[in-house]
Amino acid sequence: MPYPVSPPEPPPLIRTLPAFDHTSAGKITALNELGQSLPSDSRATQVRAHATIRYSVPPEESHLGTADLLGPTLSLTEESQPYRLDSGLSFPLAQQSCLPETCQEIAITPGNPQQPTVIPVPTPEDLVEITADRQEYDQQRQIVIATGNVMVRFRQSLIEADQAQINLVNRQVTAEGNVALTRGNQVIRGDRMTYNFVENNGSVYEAKGTVSTRTVATDLAIVDPLMTGVTSTLPSPISDRITAAQPVQNVKADTGLNATVSAGGGSLFGVQGSVNRLRFAAERIDLFGNGEWEAENVRITNDPFSPPELEVRADTARFNRISPLRDELITTRSRLVLDQSFTLPLFRERTVLDRSQKQPLPFTIGYDLRDFGGYFIQGNLPSVPLGPVTLDVAPRLLLQRIFQENLTPFEPASLGLEAQLSGAITPTTELRGFLSLNTLENFPDLDEEALRGSVRIRQQLGAGFALNGEYSYRNRLFNGTLGYRTVHSSLGAVLSSPVIRLNDQGAQLSFQTSYQSVNANTDRPELLKPIRPNDRVTLDRYEALGTLIYPILLWQGERLPATPTEGLRYTPQPVIPFLKLAFITRGVATQYSEDYSQSYLSASVGLQGQLGHFSKDFLDYTGFSLFYTQVFLDGQSPFLFDRLVDQRVLTMGLVQQIYGGLRAGIESAVNLETGLSLNNEFTLEYSRRTYGVILRINPVRRIGSINLRISDFNWVGTPDPDFGSTPEP
């Protein structure tokens, strides 16, 4: 029922209760304004002066009561007081003999102060809860003025400040002094703030805060049923693999975002991970109820320390909603600032943030000599949703082919195409499709050499097991000193186990089994017909594989504190010096139709470690890896794509700090019987706490990449409030 509206006459009485106590049973002991005693309890304890008032009347009603706490006394300023005070327990102003969760509000009226009026408790959605050292209420204007450690709660919003003025009719708050607005995981701090709880809009001046972005889902891994560990793309850099082998510690850095531009094989452009927490500063931020905002003199960084190493600055920024999956950010004079000393202009004023879009740039430049004739320009079209899956289409203009073959731009022979289909059909089923056309000449009657494609589906079975099905056409695989080999077609499935952890030092076991019907080139004359159009043959292929990795930690040093001048100077997490001995054993049994088989047991032993902390300017980090592999082979595959010919291999890797954040690395694998190289990779890296750039070139595989890392940090507490005080470089 609605609360009664206080009559304008007679004027309000001022009543003081010199003692105000409560017990653990929820009873109240007090003296009313006539000096008459209410029931008491010897176990009562005095209410604290700092208290909470829940203004429990809907904003459209003008019948709110409030109180001003003055030390141990309570001054009342309205004839009817339908509100509740909280100090550990919830209780009304007069008398309560019920439990807090079941009680009703009781109000004393001046007409008959000894006859309380029972008023029902309103719904929680209508509560404006104010906690402060002192609160004053203006009945005529329906305004509360709170001072000292103020907290104002309404629904999912919380405002903290030194002082605040709250209009209870329209839920408008004006706050000053150490202001903080919290909604969910978003926190905005400032010197002054105006905010409307109902409309969710307002302004924050000299704003600073943190933003928690939505985490990007991790793609389900697709296991290649033909060749475990054989791929045409680059593995992770050797520096990352050495660091990942260090003992696990309770670090505060997350994966972060990695953007890679590759050339020579695999995907041209790839983005993995996300930055989930950012700091920002602005002279003023205007918040709008639909989730949009506008800001002046904006600074954004992923660095928890000040001054930031990496930040984006703009004179103005406006964030607009376009659709449920698309937003736009419009900025003026935006620039990237590195180490507070180097400024790089960002000429793009409008950025569309598409949560369904995989490619962050409208076009990219790539290189693929084998299929596309060299350099090309790729256009990244917007993603097309097709129910639970998404289609991405990227046309290519083949620049090098145009010049070498004197073609006219945009004629079919100068054009190519790549398309990808991906999505989750069910929560446990993932679908991936890939199509590559290296020319559109004679489309749709294309030559078979112009087409590559695959369709893969992954089904999670529970307990970590997964079933992967695949059909691929002209799949290209790298097989050591035999180089790249093409599997013309394959159809099959692979059942993979979870990684079974054996101890807390990283020992693990995994296994898988698979079947494929494979059509590929062979050099076995007994399998080929005398008159044939090619050297391909179709065979059934059955395989079982198991891998055991058993590292032994020989020595471990101490990491430096996670501060910007020590452990986090050049890396997103402190480096832990260590030395580790590792044993790797893999057993593979493969059976083919026509009574062919290939089985082997490989054993690898090696040392892996890192010295230094990568904190000083010069030669403070050395990472190394040295492994010897011996293979015991029985039989031989009739195909070349999976034939094992490298039976004694020495693998070496070295990463060395040169100066500051600059590191250089090399990794090489050599067949000790033939002297041929299986792998040669050179890296040049510039690493900082918040970002890193790494250039990688592999002349053996004829591929390379440029990788940009943006670190993601998690921290506890409030970062340096002087975030925004650094002058413009």
C-alpha positions, 0 to 999 in steps of 0.5 A, spaced: 500 500 500 502 507 498 505 511 504 501 517 506 503 523 504 505 528 510 500 534 511 503 541 510 500 543 517 502 542 523 509 543 521 514 538 523 516 536 530 523 535 532 524 529 536 530 527 539 531 520 542 537 520 547 538 512 547 537 508 541 539 500 542 538 494 539 539 486 541 541 480 537 533 478 537 532 484 533 528 488 539 529 496 539 529 499 546 528 507 546 525 513 549 519 516 545 519 524 545 514 524 551 519 520 556 515 514 556 519 507 556 519 502 551 521 495 552 528 494 554 533 488 554 539 488 558 544 485 553 542 491 548 548 494 545 548 502 542 547 503 535 553 506 531 553 513 529 555 511 522 549 508 519 545 506 513 538 509 511 534 505 506 529 510 503 523 505 501 518 509 497 517 509 489 520 516 486 513 518 484 510 518 491 512 524 496 512 521 503 519 520 504 522 520 511 529 521 513 534 522 519 540 526 521 545 522 525 548 526 531 553 522 535 549 517 539 542 521 538 537 521 533 534 527 530 527 526 526 524 531 522 518 528 519 511 527 522 511 520 519 517 516 518 516 510 514 524 508 513 528 503 516 535 504 519 541 498 518 546 497 523 548 490 522 540 488 523 535 492 520 530 495 524 524 501 524 525 507 528 520 505 534 519 498 536 520 492 532 519 485 535 520 481 529 526 478 525 529 483 520 527 479 514 519 478 516 518 485 520 514 491 517 515 498 518 512 502 524 511 509 524 510 514 530 505 520 528 504 526 532 497 525 533 498 519 537 505 517 539 503 511 543 499 508 537 504 506 532 502 505 525 504 499 521 506 500 514 508 494 509 515 494 506 516 496 499 519 492 493 527 492 493 527 495 486 524 501 489 530 502 495 535 508 495 540 506 500 544 511 503 550 510 507 554 516 510 556 519 517 551 524 516 545 525 512 540 531 512 533 531 509 529 536 506 522 534 506 519 539 501 524 538 495 525 531 497 532 532 497 538 528 501 544 531 503 549 526 505 557 527 507 562 523 510 564 516 507 558 517 502 555 510 499 549 511 494 546 504 492 540 503 487 539 497 483 545 495 480 549 502 481 553 504 486 556 511 487 561 513 493 564 520 494 565 525 500 559 528 499 553 527 495 546 530 494 540 526 492 534 527 489 529 522 491 523 524 486 528 523 479 533 519 482 538 524 480 545 524 484 550 530 484 557 528 488 563 531 489 570 529 492 573 522 491 567 520 486 567 513 484 561 510 480 561 502 479 556 498 475 558 491 475 565 490 473 566 497 470 569 503 475 569 510 473 572 515 478 573 523 478 573 529 482 565 531 481 559 527 478 552 528 476 548 521 475 541 519 474 540 512 476 533 511 473 536 513 466 543 511 467 546 517 464 550 523 467 557 526 467 564 525 470 569 530 471 577 529 471 575 521 470 579 516 471 577 508 472 578 501 469 574 497 464 573 490 464 571 488 456 568 482 454 572 476 454 573 473 447 571 465 446 577 461 445 577 457 439 576 449 439 582 446 437 582 442 431 586 436 430 589 434 423 588 427 423 593 426 418 599 428 421 600 430 428 605 436 429 606 437 422 603 443 419 605 449 414 604 454 419 609 457 424 609 454 431 610 459 437 616 463 438 622 459 441 622 465 446 615 463 448 616 456 449 622 456 453 619 461 458 612 457 458 617 451 461 618 455 467 615 453 473 608 455 474 607 461 479 601 465 481 603 471 476 598 477 474 599 477 467 593 473 462 594 471 455 593 478 452 592 479 445 596 477 439 595 479 432 599 475 427 601 477 419 604 471 416 607 470 409 608 463 405 603 459 408 597 458 413 592 464 415 594 470 412 592 474 418 590 471 425 588 474 432 588 470 438 586 472 445 583 479 448 585 485 453 580 484 458 582 490 463 584 497 461 585 503 464 582 510 462 583 518 463 579 523 461 577 531 462 570 529 462 565 523 460 558 524 458 554 517 459 548 516 456 543 511 458 543 506 451 550 504 453 553 510 449 558 515 451 562 521 449 569 524 452 574 529 452 582 528 452 581 521 452 587 516 454 587 509 454 592 504 456 593 496 458 598 498 463 597 498 471 603 502 472 604 510 471 606 513 467 604 508 462 608 504 457 603 504 451 597 508 451 592 511 446 590 518 446 585 522 442 582 529 443 575 527 443 572 520 442 564 518 441 562 511 442 555 509 438 551 503 438 550 501 431 547 494 432 547 488 437 553 486 434 556 492 431 559 499 435 563 505 432 568 509 435 569 516 432 575 520 435 579 526 433 587 527 433 588 520 435 595 517 436 599 512 439 604 514 445 610 509 446 614 510 453 611 517 453 616 519 448 614 517 441 608 519 438 605 515 432 599 518 429 593 514 428 589 516 421 583 512 422 578 517 425 572 512 425 573 504 427 567 499 427 567 494 432 564 488 430 564 482 435 562 477 429 568 480 425 575 476 425 579 481 420 580 487 424 583 491 417 579 492 411 585 490 407 591 486 408 598 485 404 600 478 403 605 473 400 604 466 397 609 464 392 606 457 391 599 458 390 598 465 389 604 467 385 607 472 390 604 478 393 597 480 393 592 484 396 586 481 400 580 485 402 577 483 408 569 483 407 564 483 413 562 477 416 556 474 414 552 470 419 549 463 417 545 461 423 550 458 428 556 459 423 559 465 420 562 466 413 568 470 412 570 471 404 576 475 402 577 476 395 585 477 393 588 481 387 594 478 385 599 483 384 605 479 382 602 475 377 599 481 374 606 484 373 609 478 371 604 475 366 602 482 363 595 481 366 589 486 366 587 488 373 581 485 375 580 480 370 579 473 372 586 470 372 588 476 376 583 474 382 583 469 387 579 468 393 579 465 400 573 463 405 572 460 412 566 458 415 566 457 423 561 456 428 558 452 434 553 448 432 551 446 439 555 447 445 559 441 444 560 441 437 564 446 432 564 446 425 570 449 421 570 450 413 576 453 409 576 454 401 582 457 397 582 459 390 588 461 387 585 463 380 578 465 378 580 463 370 575 458 367 570 459 373 566 455 375 570 449 371 576 450 375 583 446 374 584 442 380 590 445 382 586 452 383 583 449 389 584 447 396 579 446 401 577 442 408 571 441 412 572 439 419 567 438 425 569 437 432 565 433 437 566 434 445 565 427 448 566 428 455 572 427 460 576 431 455 575 426 449 574 429 443 572 426 436 574 430 430 571 428 423 575 431 416 574 431 409 580 435 406 582 436 398 589 438 396 591 439 404 599 441 404 603 438 409 611 439 411 614 433 413 622 435 415 627 434 410 622 431 405 619 438 404 612 440 403 607 434 400 600 435 398 595 430 400 590 430 394 584 428 398 582 425 405 576 423 409 576 420 416 576 421 423 581 422 429 579 420 437 583 424 441 584 423 449 585 429 454 592 431 456 593 427 463 597 430 468 602 425 472 605 430 477 606 438 478 612 439 474 609 438 468 609 430 466 603 429 462 601 423 457 596 423 451 594 419 446 589 418 440 587 413 434 584 415 427 582 412 421 582 416 414 581 414 406 587 417 403 589 419 396 596 421 395 602 421 391 606 414 392 613 412 389 611 405 390 611 402 383 607 396 385 601 400 387 601 404 380 598 402 374 602 401 368 598 407 364 596 412 369 594 420 369 598 421 375 602 417 381 596 418 386 593 412 390 588 411 395 589 407 401 586 406 408 590 408 413 589 406 421 594 410 426 595 409 434 599 414 437 601 416 444 606 421 447 609 422 454 613 428 456 617 428 463 621 434 465 625 434 471 627 440 474 634 441 476 634 448 479 630 454 480 632 461 481 628 467 484 623 471 480 624 479 482 618 483 485 612 484 480 614 492 479 615 496 473 622 497 475 624 490 476 620 484 474 616 487 469 620 492 466 621 488 459 616 482 460 608 482 462 610 477 468 617 476 472 622 471 469 624 465 473 631 462 472 631 455 471 634 449 468 630 443 466 632 436 464 626 433 459 625 426 456 620 426 450 617 419 448 612 418 442 610 411 439 606 411 433 603 405 429 600 406 422 597 400 418 595 401 411 591 397 406 595 393 401 599 390 407 603 396 408 605 399 415 610 404 418 611 404 426 616 407 430 618 409 437 622 416 438 626 418 444 628 425 445 632 428 451 634 435 452 636 441 457 632 447 457 633 453 461 633 461 462 638 465 466 637 472 468 631 476 469 630 480 463 630 486 467 637 490 466 639 494 460 644 489 457 645 481 457 640 480 463 637 474 459 639 468 456 634 462 454 637 456 451 634 449 448 638 443 446 635 436 444 637 430 441 632 425 438 633 418 436 628 414 432 627 406 432 623 405 425 620 399 423 617 399 416 615 405 411 609 408 409 607 408 402 606 415 402 611 421 402 607 426 406 608 422 412 614 417 411 619 418 416 626 419 414 629 423 419 631 418 424 637 422 428 635 429 429 639 435 433 635 441 435 638 447 438 635 454 440 638 460 443 635 467 445 639 472 447 638 479 450 642 485 446 640 491 449 633 493 453 627 490 450 631 487 444 632 480 443 635 476 438 634 468 437 635 462 432 632 455 432 635 450 428 634 442 427 639 438 423 638 431 420 645 428 423 645 422 418 644 427 411 646 434 414 640 437 411 636 442 415 629 440 418 628 447 420 631 454 421 628 460 424 630 467 426 627 471 430 628 479 432 624 481 438 622 488 441 619 486 448 616 491 453 611 490 459 605 492 455 607 490 448 611 486 444 613 486 436 617 480 433 619 478 426 620 471 424 623 468 418 624 461 416 627 460 410 627 452 410 619 452 410 619 459 406 614 462 411 615 468 416 610 473 420 610 479 424 607 478 431 604 484 435 603 482 442 598 487 447 599 484 454 593 483 458 594 484 466 589 483 472 591 487 478 588 488 485 587 495 488 586 502 485 592 504 480 596 510 481 591 516 480 596 520 477 595 516 470 592 523 467 598 527 469 603 526 464 604 531 459 604 530 451 610 528 448 
